[in-house]
């Protein structure tokens, strides 16, 4: 089967609260319709849909790329002195390139909720440096 020469590397699903409404089965169905060879799921600050996304994409013959649009704290993830939500974090898109990357992304998302939560689940450069192996970072937001 001839595939499209394009892969979405930054897609949100219903797990990106207040930002997207597409459900995983419909997203994969559309990817099949458009003949995408692969598609990435990069929800805001979480990996809640990673397993259902992986299973559905794999079942439909699409290569699933698991990722997350992480929130980076401007200083430390432990710092809670920002003046409002806009100053509390910035975006970076992280994609898993292998199983080590998946394990590291799980560690980052867990730490973002348990250690860095301030308005949003946040990581910082220190912990990203510690768990960077197997990840690809994209700079998609200003």
MARGU-817712 format. One record per residue: residue in three letters; x, y, z of N, C-alpha, C in turn. Coordinates in steps of 0.02 Angstrom, whole numbers, padded with zeros to 5 digits, always signed. Atoms other than C-alpha are relative to their C-alpha. Example, Ala and Ser with C-alpha at 12.3 -4.5 7.8 and 13.67 -1.06 7.14 Angstrom:
! MARGU-817712
ALA+00045-00059+00000+00615-00225+00390+00045+00060+00000/SER-00042-00059-00003+00684-00053+00357-00039+00055+00037/
END
This chain:
! MARGU-817712
UNK+00042-00059+00000+00000+00000+00000+00044+00062+00000/UNK-00036-00063+00003+00065+00172-00045-00021+00045+00058/UNK+00013-00044-00057+00081+00285+00107+00009+00073-00020/UNK-00010-00072+00007+00070+00473+00118+00072+00016+00021/UNK-00068-00022-00018+00236+00565+00131-00001+00049+00058/UNK+00009-00047-00056+00181+00651+00291-00019-00038+00062/UNK+00017+00030-00065+00172+00604+00475-00012+00057+00049/UNK+00013-00049-00053+00090+00710+00610+00040-00019+00061/UNK-00041+00013-00059+00213+00723+00754-00025+00039+00061/UNK+00025-00040-00055+00105+00834+00864-00077-00001-00003/UNK+00073+00006+00000-00075+00776+00891-00025-00005+00072/UNK+00032+00004-00065-00185+00803+01042-00064-00041-00006/UNK+00063+00037-00003-00330+00692+01094-00043+00028+00056/UNK+00045-00024-00053-00472+00708+01219+00035+00004+00067/UNK-00037-00003-00063-00339+00688+01354+00038+00066+00009/UNK-00026-00068-00006-00277+00865+01318-00059+00045+00018/UNK+00060-00034-00023-00410+00947+01423-00003+00073-00023/UNK+00015-00067+00025-00487+01107+01353+00041+00020-00061/UNK-00039-00016+00059-00376+01094+01199-00016-00043-00060/UNK+00015+00045+00056-00434+00947+01094-00059-00044+00018/UNK+00058+00041-00012-00584+00836+01072+00003-00066-00038/UNK-00002+00062+00040-00527+00698+00953+00013-00060+00044/UNK-00008+00062-00038-00545+00524+01023+00048-00045-00038/UNK-00052+00042+00029-00410+00395+00992-00025-00041-00059/UNK+00021+00040+00058-00512+00277+00880-00014+00042-00063/UNK+00014-00043+00058-00570+00421+00768+00065+00029-00029/UNK-00064-00025+00023-00393+00492+00759+00036-00052-00043/UNK-00032+00054+00037-00324+00324+00702-00038-00015-00064/UNK+00041+00011+00060-00469+00299+00581+00017+00052-00053/UNK-00017-00053+00048-00428+00466+00500+00071-00009-00028/UNK-00068+00013+00023-00243+00422+00492+00002-00056-00052/UNK+00006+00054+00049-00288+00260+00402-00028+00027-00065/UNK+00032-00029+00059-00401+00356+00283+00049+00042-00041/UNK-00049-00044+00034-00260+00479+00243+00065-00037-00018/UNK-00056+00044+00016-00137+00332+00225+00065+00022+00033/UNK-00060-00018-00037-00017+00396+00357+00037-00065+00020/UNK-00037+00059-00023+00123+00270+00392+00007-00001+00076/UNK-00008-00006-00073+00134+00334+00572-00036+00063+00023/UNK+00029-00061-00030+00060+00462+00691+00022+00003+00073/UNK-00021-00010-00070+00113+00535+00858-00058+00028+00041/UNK+00047-00028-00048+00004+00569+01008+00040+00038+00052/UNK-00039-00043-00045+00070+00715+01111-00047+00044+00041/UNK+00047-00037-00041-00058+00765+01240+00036+00046+00049/UNK-00028-00049-00047-00030+00911+01359+00013-00031+00069/UNK-00019+00018-00068+00066+00855+01513-00018-00069+00024/UNK+00019+00066-00024+00007+00675+01516+00007-00053-00055/UNK-00002+00057+00046+00013+00503+01438-00061-00045+00013/UNK+00059+00038-00019-00162+00449+01490-00026-00046-00055/UNK+00026+00040+00056-00207+00383+01317+00052-00042-00035/UNK-00055+00033+00036-00040+00304+01273-00014-00073-00017/UNK+00011+00072+00013-00092+00121+01290-00055-00010-00051/UNK+00054+00008+00049-00258+00137+01198+00021+00025-00069/UNK-00026-00027+00063-00172+00243+01064+00046-00052-00034/UNK-00047+00049+00027-00033+00114+01041-00038-00061-00027/UNK+00036+00060+00021-00153-00033+01033-00042+00012-00062/UNK+00043-00015+00057-00274+00050+00912+00040+00012-00064/UNK-00041-00014+00059-00138+00114+00795+00032-00064-00026/UNK-00032+00063+00020-00047-00053+00794-00050-00046-00035/UNK+00053+00042+00028-00211-00145+00759-00018+00022-00071/UNK+00020-00027+00065-00245-00031+00610+00059+00006-00049/UNK-00058-00001+00045-00069-00046+00536+00036+00066-00004/UNK-00034-00065-00004-00010+00128+00585+00054-00004+00054/UNK-00052-00001-00052+00155+00151+00677-00016+00053+00051/UNK+00015-00049-00053+00113+00233+00844+00064+00031+00027/UNK-00055-00036-00031+00233+00365+00908-00027+00033+00063/UNK+00026-00025-00063+00204+00400+01091+00042+00060+00021/UNK-00035-00060-00023+00247+00571+01157-00042+00039+00049/UNK+00036-00044-00047+00192+00714+01266+00023+00071-00013/UNK-00019-00071+00000+00188+00902+01256+00010+00019+00073/UNK-00017-00012-00070+00278+00933+01419+00001+00074+00016/UNK-00006-00068-00025+00274+01090+01522+00068+00006+00036/UNK-00066-00012-00030+00448+01156+01567-00005+00061+00046/UNK-00003-00056-00047+00466+01264+01722+00057+00046-00020/UNK-00053-00047+00020+00566+01423+01686+00064-00006+00042/UNK-00058+00010-00045+00680+01387+01835-00001-00074+00021/UNK+00004+00068-00027+00660+01233+01944-00073-00023+00001/UNK+00069+00027-00006+00507+01119+01942-00026+00007+00070/UNK+00019-00009-00070+00507+01146+02130-00017+00072+00017/UNK+00012-00071-00011+00494+01335+02113-00073+00016-00015/UNK+00070-00018+00007+00318+01402+02139-00011+00075+00012/UNK+00004-00073-00011+00346+01590+02131-00023+00038-00061/UNK+00022-00035+00060+00284+01630+01955-00064+00039+00014/UNK+00059-00043-00008+00154+01766+01941-00053-00020-00052/UNK+00054+00022+00044+00013+01670+01857+00019-00058-00045/UNK-00008+00060+00040-00010+01524+01740+00045+00009-00060/UNK-00040-00011+00061+00074+01603+01587+00074+00002+00014/UNK-00070-00002-00018+00238+01626+01679+00024-00065+00033/UNK-00018+00059-00039+00235+01457+01766+00033-00055-00041/UNK-00028+00053+00041+00285+01348+01617-00001+00017-00074/UNK-00003-00006+00072+00328+01334+01433-00002-00070-00030/UNK+00010+00066+00031+00302+01192+01307+00064-00027-00032/UNK-00047+00037+00041+00419+01062+01235-00033-00066-00018/UNK+00029+00063+00021+00360+00914+01134+00054-00054+00003/UNK-00047+00055-00008+00446+00750+01179-00030-00063-00032/UNK+00021+00062+00033+00434+00592+01072+00046-00057+00020/UNK-00039+00060-00016+00490+00417+01117+00027-00031-00064/UNK-00027+00034+00059+00609+00338+00993+00013-00074+00013/UNK-00009+00071-00016+00624+00172+01085-00029-00014+00069/UNK+00029+00019-00065+00575+00078+01243+00031+00039+00058/UNK-00033-00040-00053+00703+00171+01349-00031+00070+00002/UNK+00033-00065+00003+00625+00334+01290-00069-00002+00032/UNK+00066+00008-00030+00453+00270+01339+00005-00003+00076/UNK-00009+00004-00073+00515+00224+01513+00020+00067+00029/UNK-00020-00065-00024+00599+00393+01531-00057+00051-00003/UNK+00057-00046+00004+00443+00486+01473-00049-00014+00057/UNK+00043+00016-00057+00343+00393+01605+00029+00029+00064/UNK-00032-00029-00059+00470+00448+01737-00010+00075+00001/UNK+00008-00073+00003+00459+00628+01677-00072+00021+00016/UNK+00070-00020-00012+00269+00634+01676-00020-00013+00073/UNK+00014+00013-00071+00262+00554+01849+00029+00054+00043/UNK-00032-00053-00039+00386+00680+01919-00036+00067-00011/UNK+00034-00064+00013+00290+00822+01836-00062+00008+00044/UNK+00058-00004-00044+00136+00779+01938+00019-00002+00074/UNK-00017+00009-00071+00219+00726+02101+00046+00054+00028/UNK-00049-00048-00024+00359+00855+02111-00011+00070-00028/UNK-00001-00064+00034+00328+00994+01986-00067+00035-00009/UNK+00066-00028+00014+00141+01027+01987-00008+00070+00031/UNK+00015-00069-00019+00106+01214+01993-00039+00028-00058/UNK+00048-00015+00053-00045+01263+01887-00005-00058-00049/UNK-00004+00055+00048+00011+01121+01771+00054-00049+00023/UNK-00054+00047-00016+00118+00964+01784+00064+00021-00037/UNK-00060-00029+00032+00295+01031+01752+00062-00042+00014/UNK-00067+00027-00009+00469+00963+01727+00049+00059-00004/UNK-00049-00052+00010+00631+01062+01720+00060-00029-00038/UNK-00058+00022+00039+00797+01054+01628+00041-00052+00037/UNK-00039+00047-00040+00879+00960+01771-00027-00071-00009/UNK+00028+00067+00004+00760+00812+01767-00003-00024-00073/UNK-00002+00018+00071+00750+00816+01577+00069-00026-00019/UNK-00068+00024+00013+00939+00799+01571+00011-00070+00029/UNK-00008+00066-00032+00929+00651+01690-00035-00055-00039/UNK+00040+00050+00034+00796+00560+01587-00009+00015-00075/UNK+00005-00019+00070+00834+00617+01409+00010-00057-00049/UNK-00017+00054+00046+00893+00452+01337-00062-00030-00033/UNK+00056+00029+00038+00779+00383+01201-00055+00048-00017/UNK+00051-00051+00015+00683+00546+01181+00024+00047-00055/UNK-00012-00051+00050+00672+00669+01038-00040+00060+00021/UNK+00034-00061-00020+00630+00849+01081-00015+00044-00061/UNK+00020-00045+00054+00534+00965+00963-00017+00068+00030/UNK+00018-00067-00024+00517+01152+00982-00055+00027-00045/UNK+00057-00019+00042+00344+01186+00914-00037+00061+00023/UNK+00037-00057-00027+00277+01323+01026+00047+00058+00013/UNK-00042-00059-00013+00339+01500+01052+00026+00000+00071/
END
